[in-house]
Amino acid sequence: MRRSSLLPSLAAFALLAGTAAGAGAATWSAPQTISQPHTFAGPLIAATRADGGVVVGWPWQDNVGANAVGGWATATRAPAAPTFGAQTPTVAGLTALGPFARTQSIAVGMQAIPNSPGPGGAIRYRIRASVNGGTARSLAVAATRGAPVLASAPNSSSALVAYIEFQKTSSGGIRRIVRTVDRRNGTWSAPSTISGRGHADAIAAAMGSRGDAVVVFVRDGKLLARLRRPGHNWGSMQQLAVSAPSSRTSWSLAAAIDGRGQVRVVWRRHPFRGVSELRTAAVPVGRNTFTAPQTLIADGAAADFRIAPAAPGWAIADVETPAGQAPRPLLFTTTGSIPFGPGLTAAPPQGGLRGAVVVANGDGSLTVAWVQPLPDEDSDGQIRAATLPGTTAGAFGPVEDVSPAEAAHEVLLVPGQPGPTAVWTARPGGTGLSVPIAQLRTLVRVATRTP
């Protein structure tokens, strides 16, 4: 079950119970609530600024049906501050947050335009962006497929918003094109097209602090990428992967660029009734073409993998569910070279385990966190974590309880002081069909790991 501020679900799922071996020793601070109580809250998004400040955002909803009211909020933790500030409103329709310059952030939102359908009846949206909580600027009006994505980087005053737009052809057909809006020299550009034919589906984008940018998307079953180096135009289309014709393949994409200009793309490809594999490819520093793909998980990969910078390389967290086995959290790392090493298991397999995330810490360690469902919590449960002392070798430390057993639903990890900070949604007062909707109280909570 996924809690949504837009479409609450009341279905109950069967639980695979279990507690992680070695869980217990408390190394995390007591939870701090950073939101007001809402009926529904999430999904969570976050941005870490160059100065160390962190912004967390989420949609929220109170009540259901004709009595429902909702909105979007953020909470900010100043550099080196021990706690987050109060929940404050943000751009309507919030879909993305990203760092900007040294001390700022960008929020992107989209809102439906009533009585203004696009091609084929697609809903038309207004896409807007706000820099550091300022007045939101309209970037585009488009009938979009899915939400726009934001590419920005710490210590950079450039940014890019990419989206897929329904467009009618001269013959009356409908195509799905890929468009971008750039922010350079203090202003946003008009939308431009980087893929003007076919039918685009999933999309991801990234930007580095030098100004390198990449947009990755699936078009007609092919995973394609376009790269733009600083001072240059968009390069030619590069194909990274392809699905079999008529395979009804689902894709999940992520992209990242480090401060040196190394580009990393990660994707999960899952044909209907086929294997779910996790793969990655890169553009090395000083190059313009992608390496051959590397397979990280051949089958059993989850769709909500995460990639994080882990200087001088990268870290990827995912949950692998081998055939006939329980899921387990895995971590893949590089040490500046292009290939990833073998996956490291962060915790023993546990029934229902999901949503692995990763963050690099200031001492060179890596922390992985996940959701462990517990009995009688409607497929939700507790946040747990484990830390790898270094990025090059060794084994994970013991599994740690990050949250109480409070129907925790999802988790993010962000850098913190002295250790990483976990952000999650939870219902400490209970959840499931036994709790009336009017009594549901969802909170956004945080805790920081201490030495």
N, C-alpha and C positions, 0 to 999 in steps of 0.2 A: 504493500500500500504506500502511496505517496501522498503526503499532505499537500494540498494546494490552496492558495488563497482564492483561486478561481473556480475549482471544481472539487469540492470536498468529496471523499470517498467514505462510505459507511460499511464497506465489506470487511468481513473478518477473515483472516488467513490462518491456516494451521501453522503452528510453531515447531521448529526443531530446536529443542532446548539444549542447554549446555553452558557450562562456565569454563572460561579459559584456564588451562593449566598454569599455575604460577601467579594467577591474578591475585591482587590483594594489597601489597605494600603501597601505601599512599604517598605519592611523590608529586601530587598536583594540588594546587590551592583549592580552597573551598569555592564552589561555583558562585559567580556573580551574575545576576540577572540584568541584562542591558536593554530589554524591551518592556513595553507594557504588556499585560496579559491579553491575548487575543484568542478567538476561537481557532483560527488557523494562522500559521506564520511559516514562511519559506516558499521556495527554496532560498538558501543562503548564498550570497556572493560576497567577495572581499577584494580589497586592493591594499597593497603595502607600498607606501610612498618611499622616496629616496631618503628622506630624513628619519625613517623608522616609524612614522605614524601609520596607523592602520584604520581603514574604513570598512565597516561591515554593513551590508544592505539586505533587505528582505521585503517581500509583499506581505500584507496582513489582511485578515477579514474577520469581522465580528458578526455573529448571527448567520442565518442562512435564509434563502428564499427572498420574499419581498422585504424582509427586515434586514437584509445583509447590507453592511457598509464596509468599505475597505480602503486601503491606501498603500503607500510605500514609504519605507523609513530607512534611515541609516543611524549608526552610532560610531563615534570616532574615538580612538585612543591616541593621544598626543605622544610625540617621541619620548621614550623613557618613562612615561606615566604608568602607574601600576594598574589603573582601571580605565574603563571606557566611560565616555560621557553619556548623557541621556539620549533616548531615542528622539530623532528629529525628522520631519518630513523631507522627502527628496523628490526628484523629478518623477512625474506621473508615469506609470507604466514601466518602472525600472526593470531593465534587462541585463545591464552590464555595468561594472565599475572597473576603473583602471587608474594607475598612477599617472601623474602629469607633472612635468618640471621637477623641482626638488621637494616642494612642500604642499603640493596640490593633488587633486584627483579629478577624474572625469566620470560623470554618471550619464548613461544613455537610457532613454525610455521610448516606448512606442504606445500610441493610443489610437484606438479605432475611430474612424470618422463615420458618423451615422449617415445612412441614406446616400452613400457614395460608393457603390460596389465597383470593383475593378473587373478586369477581363474574366469571363466565366463565372462571375458572381463572387470572386475572391474579395475578402475584406480589405479595404484600403486603410492604411495607417499613416499617422504623422510621426516621423522619427525625430526626436529632439535630444540635445546634449546640453549638459550643464557643467561648467568648470568650477570646481571648488564650492559648490552650493550656490553659485550665481544664477541669474536668470537663464532659463533654458532657451536655447536657440533651435529653431526649426531647421533640420538638415535636409529633409526630403519628405515627400508625400508619395506613397507607393503601396500597391497591392503586394504584400510580401508573403513569402513562404517561410514560416518560422520567424524567429526573432533576429534582429541585427546583432552582429558581433563587433566588439571593440578591440582594437589593437593600439596599445600605448606602452610606454616604458618609463621607469624612473629616470630622472635627470634628462628628460627629453621634452621639448615643447611641441613636438609633432604627435599626431594621432591619426587614426584611420577607422572609419566605420564601414563595414561591409554587410551586404544583405542580398537576398535572392528576391527578384521581382517578377511577378506575372506580367507578360506583355503580349498584346495581340499582334499577330503578323499581318502583312498586307493581304494574305489569302484567307484571313479569318481564323487561322489556327492560334494556339496559345503556346508560347515558349516561356521558359523560366531562365532569366538572365542574371548575371552577377554584377552588382554595381558597388562602387565605393565612393565615400566622401572623405576628403583629406583635410586635416587641419595643419597648416603651415604658416609661418610668419604671422601668427596671431589671428588668422581668419580661417573659416571653413570654406571649402570649395563647393562648386556645384557637383551633383552626382555625375560620375563617369562610369562607363561600361568596360569591364575587363573580360567578360565572356558574354557574347551577344547572341548565341544560338543554342539549340538543344534544350534540355530540361535539367536544370540544376536542382540538387537536393540538399544534402548536408553542406555546411560551410564552417570554416574556422579561419582566423587571421592572427597575425602577431607582428609586433614591431620591436626593434631594438633601440638602445639609447643612442646609437650612431645615426639612426634614421633608416636602417634596413627594414624592409617590410615584405611579408609573404601573405598571400591569400590562397587557401586550399579549399577545394570543393569537389563534389561528386556531380558529374554530368553524364547522363545516359550510360550509367554503369561504370564510368571511368573516374578514378581519383586523379584530379589534375591540380597543378600548382603553378602560380606565377610569382616570380621573385622580383623585387625592386631594390637595387643597391643605392646608397646615397648618391645624389647627383645624377641619377640615371632614370630612364623610363622603365615601365614594366617589361620584364623579359618575356621570352616566348613561353608558350604553354608546355609544361612538362608532365608526363604521365607517370604516376607512382604505382598504381595498381588498377586492376580491372575485375569486374564480376562477370560471371557467366551470363549469357543472354537469358532473359526471362527467369532469372533466379530469385527474384524478389529479395534482393540483398539489402540489409540494413547496415548503415555505417555510423560510426561515432568518430569524430575528428578532434585533434588538438594540435596547436602549433606554438612554437616558442622561438625566440631569438635572444642570444646572450649579448653582452656588451662588446664582444669582439666581432660579432657579425655571423657567428655560427647559427645556422637555421636547423631546427629540429621539428619534424612532423611525426605524429603518432596517430594510428588509426586502428579501430576494431572493425572487422568485416565479418558479417554473419549472414550467409545465404539461408533462406528458408529451409529448415530441416538439414542444414549443413553445419560445418564446424564454425566456431566463433574464435577467430584468431586475432592476436594483437601484434601489430608490426610497426616498424619505424624506419625512417630514412632521414638523411641529413645533407645539408650543404656545408662543406668545410669552410673555414675562414679563407678568404681570398679566392674562392671558387664561385661558380654560378650554376652548377648542375648538381642534382641530387645523387647521392650514393645509391647503390642497389639496396632494396629493402632488407631489413633484418627481422626475422621472426622472434618475438619474445615469448609468446604463448601460442602454441599450435592449435589448441582447442580448449574451450572452457573459460575464455576471457570475459570479464564483465564489461559493460558498456560505459561505466562511470569511472574509468581510469583517470589518474591525475599525473601531470608532469610538472616538475619544479626545478628551478636552477639549483645546482649543487656544485659550486665552483671547485675545480675548473671544468666540470661537466654537467650532467643532468641526473635527475632521479625520477623514476616512474613507479607509481604504486597502482596495483590493481588487485582484484580478487579473482583467483583461479579456482574453477570447480572442475577437477578432472572427472572423467566418466566414472560413475559409481562411487564417488567420494564426496566428502563434505568440503565446502569452500574454505580457502585459506588465503590470508593476505600475503602478497608478494611484493618485493622491492627489487627494481633493476637500477643499476648505476653505471655511469661512465666516469672515467678519471681524466677527461680531457681528450682521450682518443674517441674515434667515431663509434666503434661497436660497444654495445652494452655487455656487461658480464652476465653470468647465469643469475636467475632470480634467487633471491634470498627470502626464506620464509620468516615472516615476522612473528607468527604465532601458530600453534597447532590448529589443524582443521576443526571448525566448529559449525554446527548446523545453523543455517540462516545468516551467517556472517556476511556483511556487505559494506560497500561504500568506503573503500580504503583511500586515504589521502596521505600526503607526505609533505614535510617541510625540512629545509636545511637549517641547521642551527649555527650560531656564531663560533662554536668550538669545533666545527667540522663534523659533528654527529648528524644523523638523520633520524627523524621521528616519524613513525607511521601510526595512524589512528584509524579506527573503523567502528561500525555499529555492530554490537552483539545482541541479537534479539533474546528476550527472556520470556519465560512462561507468563501467560496472563497479561501481556502488554501489547497485544494486537499487532504482532510482528515487529514491534519496536523494543527497546530495552536499555542498554548501557553503552557508553562510549569507553573503549579501551584503546591502549596504545603500547608501543614498544619502541625502544631507541637503539639504533646501531651506532656504536661508539665512533666509527670512522667510515669514510666512503670507499676505502680500498680493500679492506679485509675485515675478518672478525665475524662475530655472531651477535644477534640481537640480545639485549638484556631482557629481564623478565617482563611479562605482560603486566601492565599497570591499569588500575581502575581510574579513569579520568572523571567520570560522572557517577552519581548514585544510580541506582536502578529506578529511573524516573521516566520511562517510555521515551527515551531519546530516539530521534528519528533520523537525523543526518548530522554530519560533522565536517568542519573545515579546520585546517591548521594554518596559522600565520606566525611569523616571527614574533618573539616576545622577549621580555627581560625578567629573570635571568635565562629562562628557557622558552620553548615554544608555547604558544597559546592555542587552545582548542576552543572552537565556537560551535555550538550545537543548538538544535531545537528540542524541546522536551515538554512533557505534560506531567509534572510532579504530582498533580492531583488525580491522575488516573486517565485512562483512555479506553477505547473499545466500545462495543455496543452496550455495555453495562452502564456507561456514563452518558446521561442525556446531553444532547448538543448544547443546550443552554448552560451546561456546567463545564464544558470543555475549556481549558485554559492552557494555551500554548505559549511558551516563553522562549526567548533567545538567551542562552547562557554561555558563559566563558569561564575558563580556568587556565592557569599557567603552571607549567612544570617547574619545580624547584630542584636544585641540585641534591 
